[in-house]
């Protein structure tokens, strides 16, 4: 069940332990903020010397206050932290905020101290944010327990970085954004990111949740909480490098990077993943304020200048949107309201008509929003300039005033067209602060100064390719009995029991066994040297051996060269018209089993054409992942080759990922290659890497 965080965000009373008159101490800043709303709840300042702090009487201890305190902020030197926690719990505190540092972030001894404190807090039935945090704030309950003010608004900000939180505050202001809540996550010894996401999802004053996190804790639980939030979740995280994959033992390990795992989890959970603080505020501005969502990716570009239109079209496609040529009916509707020289194919270029008649912008927006083959509109360029300059290109004060008035009227008509329908409009303007653009922003139209920001915002408002905003976080199957034989044939047997098809094969250790195996099925044969990391790279695979004599000769040569203790004799699959895929699962320490599908075979790591998803992956989802590969055209047949059975491949993906998800003792499980032909799919090799 979600935790009740009422005592954290709306306590009956507050005490700041470590309150100080010294501006260099954090207890000074928190105390000053806490006193901003003295009428909302009692605020007690505690300093071991007593006296006064910030002109207010200060108690020498919590016990000296003489009454219970609901929430206690602790900002004291590290040596006194545990005693302050005990005093707070003795005073009946239901929530604590630990500013003090020097715990898990300082090493093993600090972690042990932190765990002991968290255990005492939980045993008392209380809550602890931090330690090593920078405080909390809730503008909806007038709770101010952080060092800085956060402008009120509807975004809950959960951050592991104080400075990034301040930057987000600064970048949010031009977009008219503010914050309902701010929580500095700290070390998450007790209250976790998951707890906070779940609570903010229930909070009526929060419209969207913004997160900067380096440590997700239980990443899969975070993904589930975000998927079930029912409101936008935007994530900025660090660590997009490949360093952790360098020592991976399998192709799956090498191709499943930390950044790829986070991106896959966000995609499945419907979380908007961003790369910078600027991008976060751009996306938040689009996702708040009741902006409409697009049902598809077909985007119409509207401009009154060819350059802006071309740049915006490129930016839209870079953001993952489509900019198709408009249909005949849509072009006819535009020609009816524009002049002859206007381009109506997409981008739609007014070709100077906006300078003569600003209402032509509104006419064009109305026709585009009404077009059946348009899902969203991006308007770009000079709009806003006439009202901003009182004339712009109008040729004099009188003409300029007329154009400015016409542009503001056009902005109002654009807003009316927008609200008469259900599609989104995003605007890029050279003059985003102009009166006309303020009219649009007031009507719920996101307005940006940069073209790439407008395109990114529109992408955030658009359902991803393949359907719903998130595929969902799949439940894990019950854990199966641990796999004890992680050798090649042991892994084959495990997967075969899960429904994964393989060619006939036998493990052999001598020539007699080799010939006996060859008698069990017809050639051509495959011979594999076992117990090698990458058999093909080591020359440990011989294909298309036509008969027993060829098989025996290959065995003798391979054994002499590699010295492998065992070999596998297998029936050679028919590779005609086949495509080789890779299917793997890696157990991520944060997000649990993560599946990977892509183009396989010996070139898997070279081509790096893969897609990731949280495992297990249902067949329908697996097919969508396969169709989204860069090389997906190979699956449908190229240069006269027939299409392969993608549904059969997707079924195998579901079976492999389900088996892997049920075996947490396996760090990596991989089928490579998975041969997909027009008549089905067949696993040709498999391996497992135990933890």
PyMOL commands that set and color helices and strands:
alter all, ss='L'
color gray80, all
select helices_A, chain A and resi 6-9+26-37+63-65+78-90+104-106+108-123+162-173+193-202+219-227+243-245+251-255+258-269+277-287+306-318+328-335+353-356+359-370+385-389+397-420+435-442+451-460+488-497+511-518+548-562+601-607+619-627+632-636+646-661
alter helices_A, ss='H'
color red, helices_A
select strands_A, chain A and resi 13-17+42-46+52-53+56-59+71-74+95-98+127-130+135-138+143-146+152-159+179-184+208-213+232-237+272-274+299-303+348-349+376-381+424-429+446-448+505-508+525-529+541-545+567-571+579-588+592-599+610-614+666-677+680-683+686-690
alter strands_A, ss='S'
color yellow, strands_A
deselect
rebuild
show_as cartoon
